[in-house]
Amino acid sequence: MAVLLGYCRLITAVNRWLAGAVSVLVFVMVAVISYEVVARYFFDAPTVWAMELSTLLFGPYFLLAGPYLLHTAGHVNVDILHSRLPKRTASGLDCLTYGLIVVVSAVFIYQSLPVAMNAYNSGETSFTAWNPAIWPVKVLIPVAFFMLLLQALAESIEAARRALTGEVSV
């Protein structure tokens, strides 16, 4: 059991670090959009790159912060039934929910990996006036879903431990 709990702590720590690292992108996006607004409305000189860059930065932020958000239970949750269940039953239900997330993540990895590899191999760009490389964002899709899968496994292990022992979260 110690090995499994160590796995849970390791995956959660990695995802916490990733979420913290990509959270800096929010400040970059705000600066880029602010620059675009000032350039467009005060100097009548809109950029061709600001909105596209913001979109390209939001992708990694959204994708790589998601697995840690799963750990903090920050996703949308309908808690009407779950909060009224006995703790062991609720933890058992959590095991099923996290298992479903594992399956969905595996499907996303399976479907997105060939697309990501093709984008990387072709050096895919956006084909806009600015034309930045978009393959790095596409490569992050299966990586992010892999991290989500690992976090869902960790959360499932924790939920199974709670269901079996009746303990609360570590």
N, C-alpha and C positions, 0 to 999 in steps of 0.2 A: 504493500500500500504506500510505503514511503516513496518508492520510485514514481508511482502515478501522481502523488501529490507534488513531488519535485517537478515532474513534467508540467503539471498545471501551473505551478509558480513560474517556471521558465517561460512557457508560452505567453502567459499573461504579462510577464516583465518585458518580453520582446515586443508584444503588441502595445504595451504602455509606452515604451520608448518610441516606437514607430508613430504612434498617435501624437506624442509630444513633438517629434521631429517635423511632422507634416503640419502641425498646427501653426507653425511659423508662416506657412504659405498664406494664411488668412491675411496677415499684415501685408504681404507682398501684393495680394489681390486688391486690397483696399487702396494701396499706393498706386497701383496701375490704373484702377478705375478712376481714382481721384485725378490722376494726371490726365486721363482721357477727358473727363468732364471739364477740367480747366482749359485744356487745349481746344476742345470743341466749342465751348460756349463763351469763353473769354477772349480767345485768340482766333476763333474761326479756323482752326487748323486741326481737324480730327485726325487721329492716327489710324493706320490700317492694321495695327497689331494688338492694341490694348484689349479689346474684348475677346479676341481669340486667345491671347495669352492668359487672361483670367479664366477662361474655360479650360484651357490645358492645365492650369494649376489647380483648379477645383477638382478635377478628376482624381489625381493622386491624394488630395486632402480627403475627399469623400471615401475613396476606396480603402486607404490605409488606416484611417481612423475608425472605420466600422468594426473591425474585430475587437478593439478595446472597448468600444461602445457596447458590444455584446456582453462583455464581462461586467460592465457597470450597470447593466440593465437599462441602458439609455434609449433603446429602441421603443417604438410604439408598442404598448401592451394593453390588452383588455384584461383588467384585473378583477372583474366582478366575481367570477367563479373561483379563480385561483386563490384569492385572499381568504375565501371562506372554507377552503379545503383544509383538512388536517395537514400538518407540515410534511409528513412522510408521503402522503398522496400527492401533494403539490410538487414535491421533489421528484416523484415518479413521473408526473406529467411533464416536468421540466426535462427529464431524460428523453422522453418522446419528442419534445419540441426541439431539443438540441440535436437529436438524431436526424430529424427532418432537415435541419439546417446543414448537417454534414452531407446528406444526400443531395440537396439542392446545390451546395457548394461544389461537390464532385461533378455534377452535371455542368455547372458553369465553367469549371476548369477544363473539362473534356471538350466543351464547345468553343471556349475562347483560346485555348492553347494553339490550335492550328492557325487561327486568325492572327494571333500575336506573332507567331513564328514567321508567317508570311509577311506581315508588316515589317518585322525586323530584317528579314532577308532582302526585301525590296527597298528598304530605307524609305518607307512610306512618308509622304508629306501631305499637307492639307490641301494643296492645289488652290490656295487663295493668293491674293496679291502679296501677302507677307510670306507664305509658303513654309511654315516651320515644320520640322520633323514631328510627326505624331506617333511614330512607332514606339517611343518610350512609354507613352501613356497606355497604348494598347498592350504592351508587354506587362505593365503593372496589373492588368485585369486578372489574369490567372494567378499571379503572385498574391494579390490581395485576397482572392477567393481561397487560395491555399492557406493563407494566414487565418482567414475566417473559419475554414474547416478545422484547423488545428485548435483554434480557440473554442469552437463548438464542442470538439472532443474533450477539451479540458473542462469546459462547463458541464458537460455530460458526466464526466468522472466525478466532479464535485457534487452534482445533483444525485448521482447514484450513491455516493458516500452518505449524503444527508438522508436519502430514502432508507438506507440500510441501518443507519445509526440513530437517526432522529436528531442529529446535531444541526447547528446552524452553520452558515458560511464561515470559511476560514478568513 
